[in-house]
Amino acid sequence: MSDPAPWRPPSPGDRGSLARCVGDPDAFLSACWATAAHLRRGEDYSDLLAPADVDHLLSSTAMRYPAFRVVKDGRTLPASACVRSARVGSKPLTDLIDVARVLEQFAGGATIVLQGLHRYWQPVTRFCLDLERSLTHPVQANAYVTPPVSQGLRVHADPHDVFALQTHGHKQWVVHADGADAPATLDVRLEAGDALYLPCGMAHAARTVDAPSIHLTIGVRPATWADALRPLLGAVLDDSALGEALPPGYAADPAGLAPALAERIRQVADRIAGAASAPLADAAAARFWAKRTPQLAGQLVQLLDLDALDDDSVLERRADARLSIRRFDGRVVADLGDRQLRMPAELEPALRMIAAFPRLRVGDLRAHLDERSRLVLVRRLVREALLLVVRD
């Protein structure tokens, strides 16, 4: 067997979801990210959400409110306008989609909003996971299905960055980069395959004219410098000396309090200035990886076939999986992002081989482990959803 190419983590410059949104990721990140609108034309997003997909979700998946909502003239209609009651076993449900009423609202000019698609529609899930890995900021997705001559939301600004991906039809977008009350800075029609990026807080509105529209809004909720510094500030402010009571009578003499307060400010500033930045950076990265939801598509099939693993079985790292390896307290730690596996130190060479190659056979580990040990290890890693058994 020839050696496979070593694995490397994705970067923002890789061709993937980010490139599909912006074309040249490196140019976009240096010139537009968080600062300016960006328009890309000529992609194809029909694989993410086509009209037939929307029809399937509405009519065949028993959606429950608020996984969907209906918006008209800038107002979200009450749930009672689009849900019905039903029973599952002995449990009553009062938030089940009433497909007929939703479609009636759509025919009357309302926009159907599918919320949180990144959680349950696999094409969008995969797209968002890839974008999330490149940006290392949490990503979410909603879809907006709008009939002709309609506007769902009025001029507004989102509290996060957005990529609007036109998957079907076309829609007119008006952007107010200088604020909602300022003149429009961009008035553009998005055709199917076009993408518009808007940084956090940039006011905008969209409407259909002579045709229906389906677009995805991919929201990026960035971690901030405040998020990275908050653990340090919390630790400094929790110092026991700062927990002492203010002097009696301070509220009657603010001027007398000010010199002592200035001294505390200096002490806090000295503590902050002397803090090491590397642990804060490590903690910020760890928080991102720990909060990602494990993707378990196909995992039941993997578990059912575990006993069939042998030296000829081909294993592949899940595309969304993370693995880093370190020594701690005489054991090897496999960090999967959202959890850590502590294992005997003698497994380290095999784990590092698994980390180095995206695909290998179980038997490739024979240089590091005997047959029983390597089968025990790979079965554990399949159960942990790090590895997939590749089927012919």
N, C-alpha and C positions, 0 to 999 in steps of 0.2 A: 504493500500500500504506500503510495506517495504521501509525503508530509503535506497536510493541509496548510493553507495560508494562515499565519497568526492572526488572532482576533485583535481588533482595536475598537474602542468605543466610538460611537458616532460623534461627529463634530458639526457645528453650524454650517461648515462649508460642504458637507456631504449632500449629494442629490437625494432628496427625500421630501417630506412634507413641507419643510421650510422653503426649499427650492421651488416646489410646486406653487407656493403662495407668492413668492417674490422674485423668482428668476435666479439672480446671483445673491446667495445668502450673505457673503462677506461684504459686498457693496451695500446691501440693504442695512446690515447691522451697523456699519460705520457711518452711513449717511442719513438713515431714516428712523431707525429703532428709537422709540420713545420721544421722537421730536417732530416728525413730519409724515404727512400722508404719502402713500405709495400705491401706484396703480400698475397692475400687471394684466396683460391680455394674452389670450390664445392658448390657455391651458385647457384641460378637459377634466371636469370634476363630476361627470355623470356617474362614475363608479361609487361616489360617496353617498349620493341621495338622488335618485331619479323619481319621476312621478309615480311609477309602479311601486317603488319602495314606500313612499308616503301612503299610498293606498293600502298597502299591506299592513303598515303599522297602525293605521286608523281602524281598519276593518277586521284584522285577524289576530291582534295581540292583546286584546282586552286591556287597553291602556287605562290607567287610573289617574285622576286629577291629583297633583298638578304636573304630571309628566306631559300634559298638554294644556293649553289654554287658548282662548279665542279673544282677539283684540279687534276693536273697530273704532275708527276716528280717535285714536289715541287713548282709548279706555279699554281696560280688560273687563270683559263681560263676567258676571258672577258665575260661579261654578254651576249654580242651579240651571243655567241656560244651556248646559252642554253635558250633563251627567245624568245617569239613571241608577236605579237600585237593582240589585241582584243578590243572589246567595251563592256562597261556595260552601258546600256541606251545610253546617248549621250556622255559619257566620254570615250575617248580612253585610253587604257592601253598599255604600251610598255614594261612591265617587267613581263609578265605572263610566267610561266614555259612552255617550249616546251618539253613535255614529251618524244616524239620520239627522239629528238636530245640529251636530257640528257641520255637516255638509250643507244643511239648510242655511246656517249662518254664513258659511263661505259663499254660497250662491248669492247671498244678500250683501256681499261686499266686505265681510270680515276676514281677517288674517288668522290662519291656524298656526299656532306656535308649538313646536315640539321641543320640550325642554330636556336638557341633560342627555342628549343623544350619545355623548361620549361614554355613557354608562351602559347602554343596551343595544346600540346598533353597530355591529362589528366593523363595517367599513370605516365608520367615523371613529370608533374606538381605536383602531389601528393607526389611523391618520393622526389623531390627537396624541397618542402615545409617542409616536415618532417625533412630532413637533415638540412635545414636552421634553423628550430626551435631548433634543438639540438645544433648546433654550434653557433648560433646567428651571423652568417656571411652570406652575400648575396651569393646565389647559382644560377648557370646557367647551361644549358646543350646543347651540340651539339651532333650530331650523324655522324659517318663516315662509309660509305658503300663502301667497297673496293673489286674489283674483284681479282682473283688469280694473283700471280706474279706481284704485283704492290706496289708502295709506293706513298702515297699522299704527305706528308710533309717530308722534309729532317730533319736532326738533328736540333732541336730547343729547346728553353726553354720558358715555358709559364710564364707570369708575375703574376701568381696566382697558388694556389694549385689545383691539379686535381685528380679525381678518374676516372680511365679508367675501364669501366664495359663491359666485352665481352658478348654480348647477342646472338651472332650466329657465327658459324664458329670458326676460330682461326687466330691468328696474332702473329708475332714475334716482341717483343719489346727489344730494346737495350737502356740501361740507362747509362749515363755518369755523375755520381754524382759529379765528380771533375771538370766538365767543358766539353764543347763540343769537345775540342781538346785533352782531356785526354783519356786514355784507358777506355773501357766500364767496369762498375762495376756490371752490371746485363744484362744478355742476356737470355730472358725467352719467352716461347710461352704461350700466354694466350688462354685457351680453353673457350668455352661457359660456363659461370658461374664463371669465374675467375675475380678478381678485383685487380688493381694495383694503389696504391697511390703514387704520386710524389709531394714533396713540391715545393713551388714557386721557380722558377729559375733552377730546375734540368733538364739538357739537356737530350733529348731522341729522338728516332725515332721509327717508327713502319712500318712493311711491311707484306704483305701476301706472302705465298710461293705456296702451292698447292691447296688452297681452298679460297673461298670468305670469307669476314668478315664483321660483323656489330658490332660496339662498340659505347658506349656512353662515352663522356668525360664530366664529371660533374666538373665544375669549381667553386672553392670557392674563392671569392674575399674578403679577410679579411679586416676588419677595423683595423687600426694600432694605436700604441701609439701616433704617430704624429697626427692622426685624433682626438684622445681624447684630446690632448693638444692644438690643433690649436685654439679653441675658447679663451683659456686663453692667449696664445701668442698674438693673435689678439687684445684682450682687452688691454693688457699691452702696445703693440706698438702703439695703438691708443691714448694713453695718450697725453694730449695737450702739455706737456712739451717736449715730444719727437718729436712733430710736428714743433718745432722751427727750423729756418734755421741754417745750419752750419755757422760758423763765416766766414766773408769775407777773402779770401786768403787761405782758408784751403787746397785747392788743390796744392798750391805752397809750403806748409809747413806741410806735413803729420805728421812729428814728433811732431810738435806743437799741432796737433789735438789729438794725442793719449792720453794724460792725461785726457782731458775732455771726450773722448770716453770711457775710462776706468771707469770713474765715472758713466756714463750712464749705462754701462754694470753692474756695481754693483747695481745700482738702479733697473734695470730690474730683476736681479737675486734675489734681496730682495723681489720684488713684487711676483715673481714666487714662491719663497720658502714659502711665507706667505699665498699663496692661499689655499683655502679649496678644498680638492679632491672630496668630496662627490657630490657637484653639477656638477662637470665635469663628474663623473661616471654616474650620473642620466641622464645628457644630452646625453652622448654617447649611453646609452641604448635607450633613447627616439628616437634618430635619426634612430637607426636600425628598431624599430617597426614602426615608421612613414613612412619609405620608402617601406615597404612591400606592394605589390599590392593586394588589396582585391580579394578574390576568390569567384566568384559569380555563380558557376555552379549550376543549378537548381533554381536560384533565381526567374526567371520569374514565374515558377510554384508556388513557395511559395507566390508570390504577388497575383496571380490570385485566390488563395484559402484563403486569409486572412479573409474574412467575415465568413468563416465556423468555425473559432476558437471558442471553448467553453471550459468549465472547464475540460472536458474529453480529450482534445487534449494533446498529448504528445510532449514535446519540447526537443530538443537536441542541445547542443552547437556545432557549426561547429568545425571540428577538427583543422582547421587552425586559429581559432578566438582567440583573446586575450581580456581579460577583467580585469581591476583593478579598484578599487573604492576608492574614497577619498572625504573628505569634503572640500569645498572651498567657502568662502564668503556666508555662510548660505545655500548653495545648495549642492547636491551630484553630483559628477562628475564621469561618467562612461568612463574610458579611453579605447578605442578600438585599440589603437596603432597609427593608421593613422588619427584618429579624436577623439574628446571628446564630450560627450553628457552631458549637464548641465540640471539637473532635480530637481524638488522639493525635499527637504530634507526628506519628509515622505516616499519616495520611497526607501530609503537606505536599510532597512531590507529586502525588496523583492529582490533588486539587489544583496545583499550579499548572499541570498539563491541561486539565479541563478548562482552566481559565484562559489558557493561551490559544486554544483552538476552538473554532465554532462548531466543528463536527469531528467526531472520531468514533472508532469502534471500541467496544468494551475491552477487547483483547489488546488494544494499544496501551493499556495501563499495566500490562504484565511486567514491564521493567520496574514497576514501583510496588505492585501488590500481587499476592497470589490470587488464584481464581475466586476462591470464596470471598476474600476481602474486597476485591474489586466489584464483585456483584452486589455485595452488601452496600458498598458506597454508592454505586450508581442507582440502585433502587431507592436509596434514601434521597438522592438528589432529584430523581423523578418524582417522588412523593412530595418533595418541597417545591415542585414546579419550576426548578431551575433548568432541568434537561427534559427533552422530548425524545421518545423512541421514534425514529424515522421508519415509516412503513413503506414498502414497495408499492 
